[in-house]
Amino acid sequence: MTKAALKVIPLGGLGAIGKNMMVLEYGDAMVLIDSGLMFPDDEMLGIDLVLPDFAYVVENRDKLLGILLTHGHEDHVGALPYLLKEVEAPVFGTRLTLGLVNAKLGEHGLQGKVTLREVSPGKDVQLGPFSVEFLEVCHSIPDGVGLGLHTPVGVVVHTGDFKLDQTPIDCRVTAMQRFAELGRKGVLLLLSDSTNADLPGFTRPERSVGESLEGIFALAPGRIIVASFASHIHRIQQVMDAAANHGRSVAVIGRSMVKNVNIASNLGYLTVPDGLVIRPHDIALLPPDRVTILSTGSQGEPLSALARMASHDHPLVEITKGDTVVISARAVPGNETSVYRTIDRLFAAGARVIYESSAGVHVSGHAAAEELKVMLNLVKPRYFMPVHGEHRHLFFHAELARSVGMTDDQIFILENGDVLELDGEHAAVTGQVQAGMILVDGFAMGDLHDLVLRDRQHLATDGLVMVVVARSLQNGKIVGEPEVVFRGFAHSGDLEELSEEAKRRVIETLETVEMAQMTDATLLKNHLHDVLQKYLHKEAGRRPMVLPVVVEV
């Protein structure tokens, strides 16, 4: 491989749904495609967000010419504020994408400190050796784009998230003609969305959801509560249209839903008839059959509006018999338990719940197998790399590429961190850079995976025992009785009796000559830890986290 080679480096988005981030590097110039996050799975106790490890970008910050955003979903823009605290670079995106990003930057104190540059199809951007064109694609959020990156070694096409819906809500179809033109001129590498590569056929059009909603609105006897992703502006538009057609007012509930509805309507991506939207506080003033509630919580998030309604914990909405709840989303892998728990609680409260794609209230925003074949045939790339998907999705997408005539030496299934180099004539994986995940817990960001998550699993399984000992600062003697506190510790016998015996053993330990003469508090803590853990394992068969605290007075 010559020095004049293009490097394509995925830092996220392969092997998992989310945290999409792709580096394109040529010489001393680098552009970044997307900067997304992923939500934690059940084993990541207390973790709020998962980011791609962008250490490589930070190390090469002087090369970074720009960040190109394909659309405004969290899995493509959610990590942007965290990255922009480490690097400086202009951010390029369409109008709605930048509107959503700007609000997110405001939450991190970065509003006005980052250069945001609006782009649109037909207007290219020159970034060093990269000439970037933006291609309309239809997705489950307006203003999505694919990318045509013209480089010194050839054209790289990145589809972004897309589907080939021929009747989109905003009449903005995927630019198949331009993808085909690029294919006729010659495309070196295609990076294509793999999310639905394992689903046969074509993805149903978004308008079919509107038809299902119309039927639901026509028959519902009471209030209608629709939970959807707050970013699904097309779905929100159809809910509002159905409500207006059936003489219902709409109350918007949930912080992210309110924020996105305001942004989309202010920017002209959401048409809201005058007088349609009411304040949540006014819900009780209208007859139930004249009310629609648009809510967050389609993924069963514990603190979301819908989950609180289901748990009788929402300050404004109490689920009652006669309510119809529509969950207009598919459960993201890993969220199934939370979603079905919320659905069960809604049924128990007396609501009729309509959910799952079989009810016609949700369709995907991603291309299914036949649409992916169409894209491959339009672009006709020399090399192909499936992106945006779990391992099985990448595998199935590679199979689709083979079915349209591509050979194994033309297809690259990579891992995050792999470096694919292309010089215009050849392509090969030549190395690997640091890649993985950064865990965010509240405002803390870092590699918490090994230590913190292990401790949290330990606490969740066996609980906590805290022993508090006070000793004199002057002579090191123990002052008063130690205290032993149990939290989250399951014991089939008498816990009070176990606690008293544990305290007695702590006192015996402290009264030994060795302990009385010990001046190092750390050694004392370690000894108390070992004594208590050994005793509790013998008596209760558990190994709780033992936390000794020595207070010097």
Legacy VTK file of the C-alpha trace (Angstrom):
# vtk DataFile Version 3.0
C-alpha trace
ASCII
DATASET POLYDATA
POINTS 553 float
0.000 0.000 0.000
1.428 3.381 -1.007
1.636 6.409 1.270
-1.036 8.168 -0.819
-3.794 5.967 0.529
-7.185 6.746 1.944
-7.790 5.336 5.421
-11.322 4.399 6.431
-11.537 3.736 10.160
-14.809 2.858 11.953
-14.629 3.883 15.621
-18.212 2.796 16.323
-21.334 1.482 14.630
-20.060 -2.014 13.824
-21.134 -4.992 15.901
-23.804 -3.019 17.761
-26.720 -0.693 17.050
-25.533 2.793 17.962
-22.440 4.932 18.645
-21.852 5.470 14.943
-18.548 7.189 14.154
-16.391 6.864 11.025
-13.015 8.434 10.236
-11.812 9.141 6.692
-8.160 10.142 6.585
-5.916 11.116 3.686
-2.403 12.347 4.476
-2.668 15.174 6.998
-6.406 15.650 6.457
-9.246 13.916 8.286
-13.032 14.166 8.330
-15.401 12.464 10.746
-18.798 11.072 9.776
-21.291 11.182 12.665
-20.662 11.112 16.398
-23.333 8.972 18.008
-24.030 7.260 21.293
-25.621 4.020 22.435
-27.841 3.398 25.433
-26.541 0.951 28.056
-27.720 -2.623 28.450
-29.020 -4.108 31.693
-25.557 -5.185 32.856
-24.225 -1.606 32.836
-25.676 -0.683 36.199
-25.918 3.071 36.755
-24.435 3.918 33.359
-26.400 6.590 31.482
-24.759 6.636 28.055
-22.207 4.694 26.019
-19.948 6.652 23.654
-17.460 5.418 21.068
-13.856 5.683 22.173
-12.725 8.719 20.166
-9.139 8.776 21.465
-7.850 8.436 17.884
-9.696 11.605 16.857
-8.362 13.493 19.876
-4.802 12.324 19.172
-5.147 13.559 15.579
-7.158 16.692 16.327
-4.810 18.828 14.216
-5.840 16.863 11.128
-9.595 17.164 11.722
-11.155 19.437 9.089
-14.814 18.848 9.866
-17.543 16.638 11.299
-20.212 15.536 8.818
-23.618 14.591 10.225
-26.017 12.379 8.284
-29.096 13.056 10.465
-30.243 14.042 13.943
-30.787 10.713 15.730
-28.981 10.164 19.025
-27.032 7.207 17.668
-25.483 9.602 15.146
-25.166 12.926 17.032
-25.481 12.072 20.742
-21.731 11.907 21.450
-21.033 15.205 19.688
-21.011 17.457 22.797
-18.557 15.133 24.566
-16.267 15.044 21.525
-16.408 18.822 21.032
-15.133 19.333 24.567
-11.936 17.622 23.382
-11.527 18.876 19.794
-12.343 21.935 17.691
-13.865 21.457 14.248
-16.776 22.846 12.223
-19.909 20.701 12.227
-21.798 20.242 8.945
-25.430 19.174 8.830
-28.834 19.954 7.367
-31.126 22.519 8.953
-33.137 20.234 11.234
-30.058 18.211 12.209
-28.234 21.370 13.311
-31.351 22.612 15.102
-31.411 19.458 17.229
-27.632 19.573 17.709
-27.693 23.223 18.777
-30.204 22.454 21.529
-28.012 19.567 22.681
-24.930 21.801 22.733
-26.865 24.240 24.904
-27.395 21.537 27.517
-23.603 21.149 27.710
-22.766 24.847 27.795
-21.344 24.758 24.253
-23.961 26.821 22.419
-22.262 29.576 20.453
-18.835 28.019 20.972
-19.029 25.570 18.058
-19.115 26.447 14.350
-22.287 24.981 12.827
-22.496 25.073 9.032
-25.787 24.318 7.321
-25.633 22.180 4.183
-28.162 21.075 1.600
-28.184 18.681 -1.358
-26.700 20.267 -4.457
-24.179 22.383 -2.544
-20.810 20.705 -2.139
-18.335 21.407 0.664
-14.563 21.369 0.137
-12.507 20.149 3.121
-8.870 19.834 2.095
-8.620 16.864 -0.307
-12.258 15.908 0.350
-15.061 17.317 -1.791
-18.304 16.363 -0.062
-21.741 16.270 -1.656
-24.934 15.652 0.265
-27.574 13.247 -1.059
-31.211 13.214 0.078
-32.217 10.026 1.847
-35.567 9.099 3.355
-35.429 7.937 6.976
-37.556 8.117 10.128
-36.427 11.693 10.764
-36.574 14.530 8.231
-33.528 16.044 6.546
-31.378 12.897 6.472
-28.528 12.772 3.968
-26.078 10.327 2.515
-22.610 11.463 1.523
-20.592 11.360 -1.659
-16.969 11.959 -0.712
-14.721 12.698 -3.675
-11.142 11.880 -2.648
-7.817 11.761 -4.550
-8.118 7.947 -4.818
-11.792 7.718 -5.759
-15.359 8.298 -4.622
-16.630 6.958 -1.306
-20.417 6.792 -0.890
-21.913 6.665 2.616
-25.670 6.037 2.540
-26.414 7.193 6.088
-29.559 5.577 7.493
-32.045 5.224 4.635
-34.969 3.448 3.077
-36.553 3.671 -0.372
-39.989 4.949 0.650
-41.672 6.222 -2.520
-44.414 8.161 -0.694
-42.654 9.880 2.226
-44.569 12.269 4.456
-42.417 15.242 3.414
-42.296 14.147 -0.266
-38.483 13.985 0.022
-37.519 10.664 -1.550
-34.073 9.064 -1.499
-31.998 10.540 -4.343
-31.755 7.293 -6.303
-30.930 9.126 -9.530
-27.848 10.788 -7.996
-26.689 7.529 -6.383
-27.001 5.928 -9.835
-25.046 8.781 -11.490
-22.208 8.297 -9.039
-22.322 4.569 -9.774
-22.044 5.149 -13.513
-19.016 7.420 -13.025
-17.372 4.903 -10.698
-17.501 4.444 -6.942
-14.479 3.094 -5.104
-16.179 2.185 -1.816
-19.763 1.946 -0.596
-20.575 2.180 3.110
-24.212 1.162 3.519
-26.727 0.925 6.384
-27.164 -2.706 7.512
-29.795 -2.365 10.257
-32.507 -4.349 8.448
-30.284 -6.535 6.256
-31.811 -9.667 7.808
-35.387 -8.673 6.908
-36.665 -9.837 3.497
-38.542 -7.676 1.027
-39.163 -3.947 1.293
-39.845 -1.782 4.346
-43.461 -0.612 4.506
-44.050 3.084 3.751
-44.496 5.542 6.611
-47.913 6.596 5.282
-49.273 3.139 6.158
-48.940 4.098 9.830
-51.132 7.124 9.210
-53.823 4.861 7.756
-53.702 2.656 10.865
-53.871 5.686 13.146
-56.943 6.958 11.300
-58.749 3.692 12.063
-57.757 3.832 15.733
-58.856 7.459 16.088
-62.210 6.722 14.442
-63.083 3.961 16.957
-61.445 5.011 20.251
-64.127 5.861 22.856
-61.935 7.918 25.172
-58.530 9.524 25.334
-55.816 8.414 22.944
-52.235 8.374 24.238
-49.553 7.876 21.587
-45.976 7.124 22.647
-43.274 7.504 20.022
-39.648 8.481 19.647
-39.413 12.230 20.135
-37.246 12.500 17.030
-39.791 10.807 14.740
-41.180 14.036 13.319
-43.030 12.243 10.498
-44.839 10.046 13.025
-45.674 13.077 15.185
-47.065 14.834 12.093
-49.355 11.902 11.363
-50.618 11.803 14.951
-51.424 15.505 14.793
-53.126 15.118 11.422
-55.277 12.247 12.713
-56.194 14.230 15.832
-57.195 17.251 13.757
-59.257 15.083 11.383
-61.238 13.658 14.319
-61.757 16.855 16.291
-59.261 16.090 19.049
-56.860 18.455 20.764
-53.251 17.384 21.352
-51.275 17.717 24.581
-47.536 17.144 24.313
-45.929 15.532 27.375
-42.303 14.625 28.034
-39.286 16.945 27.997
-37.662 15.608 24.809
-41.012 15.451 22.994
-41.826 19.068 23.873
-38.334 20.185 22.841
-38.355 18.402 19.470
-41.915 19.468 18.610
-40.936 23.083 19.258
-37.725 22.841 17.210
-39.390 21.050 14.278
-42.381 23.393 14.162
-40.212 26.523 14.446
-38.010 25.309 11.569
-40.989 24.377 9.409
-40.616 20.583 9.510
-43.836 20.070 11.487
-47.174 21.600 10.515
-49.359 22.238 13.569
-52.840 23.685 12.917
-53.724 26.723 15.032
-55.473 25.791 18.264
-54.669 22.088 17.991
-52.107 21.923 20.819
-53.274 22.502 24.378
-51.385 22.724 27.654
-51.111 19.452 29.579
-52.828 21.161 32.520
-55.948 21.624 30.337
-56.417 17.914 29.588
-58.959 17.517 32.394
-61.064 20.400 31.035
-61.960 18.540 27.824
-64.153 15.455 27.270
-61.993 12.300 26.973
-63.058 11.691 23.369
-61.667 15.094 22.417
-58.161 14.528 23.808
-54.966 13.081 22.304
-51.770 12.912 24.358
-48.432 12.721 22.568
-45.898 11.238 24.963
-42.373 9.959 25.416
-41.754 6.489 26.842
-42.068 4.131 23.888
-39.030 2.212 25.218
-40.383 1.787 28.755
-37.803 4.163 30.261
-38.493 4.184 34.036
-38.770 7.986 34.361
-40.513 8.643 31.046
-43.998 10.117 30.875
-45.695 6.884 29.753
-43.981 4.737 32.390
-45.059 7.188 35.087
-48.635 7.105 33.785
-48.559 3.301 33.891
-47.292 3.412 37.493
-49.942 5.965 38.603
-47.126 8.412 39.266
-47.756 11.115 36.657
-48.943 14.456 38.083
-51.331 15.233 35.188
-52.437 11.966 33.572
-54.053 9.030 35.363
-54.719 5.990 33.156
-58.378 4.996 33.347
-60.727 2.527 31.688
-61.576 3.742 28.201
-58.104 5.094 27.429
-56.385 3.808 24.276
-52.592 3.719 24.392
-50.682 3.372 21.114
-46.988 2.462 21.361
-45.812 3.595 17.956
-42.282 2.197 18.057
-40.405 -1.071 18.056
-38.584 -2.076 21.232
-34.876 -1.432 20.817
-32.922 -4.671 21.526
-32.329 -4.820 25.269
-35.419 -2.751 26.136
-38.006 -5.519 25.698
-38.413 -6.199 29.431
-39.027 -2.529 30.240
-41.463 -2.119 27.353
-43.576 -5.159 28.268
-43.564 -4.203 31.943
-45.043 -0.835 30.978
-47.594 -2.490 28.663
-48.730 -4.865 31.437
-49.174 -1.974 33.860
-51.210 -0.056 31.287
-53.497 -3.055 30.756
-53.830 -3.468 34.533
-54.898 0.170 34.813
-57.753 -0.486 32.363
-56.309 0.860 29.117
-56.515 -0.764 25.696
-52.926 -0.989 24.471
-52.018 -1.225 20.784
-48.424 -2.153 20.108
-46.076 -4.159 17.832
-45.617 -3.665 14.101
-48.348 -6.245 13.370
-50.894 -3.683 14.511
-49.708 -1.329 11.775
-48.693 1.435 14.199
-44.981 1.337 13.418
-42.709 0.854 10.446
-38.945 0.924 10.327
-36.882 3.779 8.968
-34.287 1.418 7.526
-34.048 -0.387 4.198
-34.848 -4.087 4.114
-32.976 -6.658 2.006
-34.460 -5.866 -1.423
-33.865 -2.130 -0.973
-30.257 -2.803 0.029
-29.825 -4.805 -3.175
-31.214 -1.864 -5.145
-28.659 0.461 -3.543
-25.818 -1.959 -4.303
-26.944 -2.198 -7.937
-27.298 1.562 -8.296
-23.892 2.422 -6.851
-21.978 -0.576 -8.259
-18.958 -0.040 -5.974
-15.557 -1.632 -6.512
-15.431 -2.364 -2.780
-18.195 -2.666 -0.201
-18.232 -2.316 3.566
-21.478 -2.879 5.505
-21.931 -0.477 8.438
-24.508 0.397 11.107
-25.506 -2.948 12.550
-24.807 -5.874 14.813
-22.575 -8.676 13.551
-25.475 -10.633 12.084
-26.655 -7.574 10.143
-23.188 -7.036 8.663
-23.018 -10.732 7.731
-26.414 -10.700 5.998
-25.586 -7.475 4.177
-22.386 -9.065 2.882
-24.491 -12.010 1.652
-26.724 -9.553 -0.216
-23.636 -8.053 -1.871
-22.558 -11.514 -3.003
-26.045 -12.164 -4.382
-25.749 -9.147 -6.726
-22.366 -10.279 -8.043
-19.700 -8.975 -5.688
-16.870 -11.316 -4.714
-15.310 -11.985 -1.314
-12.210 -9.933 -2.085
-14.450 -6.906 -2.723
-16.306 -7.119 0.605
-14.865 -5.992 3.937
-16.589 -6.843 7.219
-14.587 -4.865 9.759
-14.405 -4.512 13.524
-14.376 -1.125 15.207
-10.819 0.191 15.100
-9.773 -1.672 11.939
-7.966 0.457 9.361
-9.052 -0.110 5.760
-6.636 1.471 3.267
-7.462 2.142 -0.379
-5.068 3.568 -2.962
-7.436 3.508 -5.926
-6.276 0.136 -7.177
-6.156 -2.051 -4.086
-7.840 -2.265 -0.703
-6.645 -4.013 2.442
-6.986 -3.949 6.217
-3.557 -2.748 7.336
-3.826 -2.273 11.074
-5.936 -1.256 14.015
-6.340 1.815 16.208
-7.784 2.148 19.706
-11.545 1.676 19.686
-14.080 0.606 22.241
-16.474 2.449 24.472
-16.532 5.362 26.891
-19.113 5.041 29.667
-20.925 8.107 30.970
-22.319 8.089 34.490
-24.029 11.415 35.169
-21.353 13.978 34.397
-18.470 11.509 34.766
-16.981 10.181 31.558
-14.297 7.555 31.254
-13.437 3.892 31.144
-15.548 2.725 34.075
-16.153 -0.694 32.628
-13.939 -2.945 34.731
-13.976 -1.496 38.240
-17.214 0.430 38.606
-19.496 -2.014 36.805
-18.014 -4.965 38.685
-18.733 -3.220 41.991
-22.280 -2.401 40.923
-22.927 -6.011 39.929
-21.540 -7.062 43.291
-23.865 -4.668 45.131
-26.865 -5.781 43.094
-26.180 -9.460 43.793
-25.036 -9.585 47.419
-25.667 -6.172 48.950
-23.550 -3.989 51.200
-22.316 -4.256 54.784
-20.746 -1.173 56.336
-18.771 -1.312 59.588
-18.036 2.028 61.257
-15.284 2.249 63.866
-14.271 5.374 65.806
-10.820 5.622 67.353
-8.838 8.250 69.186
-6.629 10.461 67.062
-4.165 10.760 70.007
-3.536 7.153 71.003
-5.356 5.088 68.354
-7.668 3.391 70.898
-11.201 2.439 69.904
-13.866 4.888 71.124
-17.340 3.511 71.804
-18.945 0.495 70.127
-18.541 -0.155 66.397
-21.648 -0.070 64.228
-22.509 -2.662 61.576
-25.091 -1.653 58.941
-26.654 -4.024 56.353
-28.152 -2.735 53.088
-29.627 -4.942 50.340
-28.391 -8.094 52.084
-30.741 -11.064 51.753
-30.669 -13.555 54.659
-33.106 -16.390 55.345
-32.467 -16.281 59.117
-32.668 -13.563 61.742
-30.833 -10.534 60.292
-30.741 -8.777 63.673
-29.071 -11.781 65.274
-26.581 -11.962 62.393
-25.862 -8.259 62.815
-25.193 -8.606 66.548
-22.846 -11.533 66.002
-21.023 -9.597 63.282
-20.595 -6.679 65.688
-19.278 -9.027 68.385
-16.669 -10.412 65.996
-15.599 -6.898 65.032
-15.164 -6.009 68.729
-13.151 -9.185 69.350
-10.919 -8.331 66.426
-10.372 -4.770 67.623
-9.513 -5.943 71.135
-6.650 -8.172 70.033
-3.175 -6.875 70.881
-2.256 -6.778 67.210
-5.203 -4.569 66.321
-4.808 -2.318 69.338
-1.245 -1.511 68.277
-2.098 -0.989 64.596
-1.613 2.663 63.611
-2.209 2.331 59.859
-5.947 2.861 59.215
-5.721 1.134 55.821
-4.383 -2.071 57.346
-7.097 -1.950 59.997
-9.796 -1.586 57.310
-8.403 -4.503 55.320
-8.379 -6.736 58.386
-11.963 -5.842 59.327
-13.022 -6.455 55.724
-11.499 -9.969 55.695
-12.951 -10.938 59.089
-16.502 -9.841 58.232
-16.567 -11.242 54.705
-15.285 -14.640 55.894
-17.909 -14.768 58.659
-20.841 -13.710 56.434
-19.915 -16.176 53.720
-19.785 -18.985 56.261
-23.076 -18.074 57.984
-25.189 -16.754 55.096
-23.487 -18.153 51.998
-23.034 -14.660 50.528
-20.138 -12.332 49.856
-21.512 -8.809 50.249
-19.417 -5.758 49.559
-17.868 -4.967 52.959
-17.039 -1.299 53.447
-15.053 -0.568 56.641
-14.998 3.073 57.750
-12.497 4.222 60.391
-13.297 7.630 61.867
-10.558 9.312 63.892
-11.889 11.579 66.670
LINES 1 554
553 0 1 2 3 4 5 6 7 8 9 10 11 12 13 14 15 16 17 18 19 20 21 22 23 24 25 26 27 28 29 30 31 32 33 34 35 36 37 38 39 40 41 42 43 44 45 46 47 48 49 50 51 52 53 54 55 56 57 58 59 60 61 62 63 64 65 66 67 68 69 70 71 72 73 74 75 76 77 78 79 80 81 82 83 84 85 86 87 88 89 90 91 92 93 94 95 96 97 98 99 100 101 102 103 104 105 106 107 108 109 110 111 112 113 114 115 116 117 118 119 120 121 122 123 124 125 126 127 128 129 130 131 132 133 134 135 136 137 138 139 140 141 142 143 144 145 146 147 148 149 150 151 152 153 154 155 156 157 158 159 160 161 162 163 164 165 166 167 168 169 170 171 172 173 174 175 176 177 178 179 180 181 182 183 184 185 186 187 188 189 190 191 192 193 194 195 196 197 198 199 200 201 202 203 204 205 206 207 208 209 210 211 212 213 214 215 216 217 218 219 220 221 222 223 224 225 226 227 228 229 230 231 232 233 234 235 236 237 238 239 240 241 242 243 244 245 246 247 248 249 250 251 252 253 254 255 256 257 258 259 260 261 262 263 264 265 266 267 268 269 270 271 272 273 274 275 276 277 278 279 280 281 282 283 284 285 286 287 288 289 290 291 292 293 294 295 296 297 298 299 300 301 302 303 304 305 306 307 308 309 310 311 312 313 314 315 316 317 318 319 320 321 322 323 324 325 326 327 328 329 330 331 332 333 334 335 336 337 338 339 340 341 342 343 344 345 346 347 348 349 350 351 352 353 354 355 356 357 358 359 360 361 362 363 364 365 366 367 368 369 370 371 372 373 374 375 376 377 378 379 380 381 382 383 384 385 386 387 388 389 390 391 392 393 394 395 396 397 398 399 400 401 402 403 404 405 406 407 408 409 410 411 412 413 414 415 416 417 418 419 420 421 422 423 424 425 426 427 428 429 430 431 432 433 434 435 436 437 438 439 440 441 442 443 444 445 446 447 448 449 450 451 452 453 454 455 456 457 458 459 460 461 462 463 464 465 466 467 468 469 470 471 472 473 474 475 476 477 478 479 480 481 482 483 484 485 486 487 488 489 490 491 492 493 494 495 496 497 498 499 500 501 502 503 504 505 506 507 508 509 510 511 512 513 514 515 516 517 518 519 520 521 522 523 524 525 526 527 528 529 530 531 532 533 534 535 536 537 538 539 540 541 542 543 544 545 546 547 548 549 550 551 552
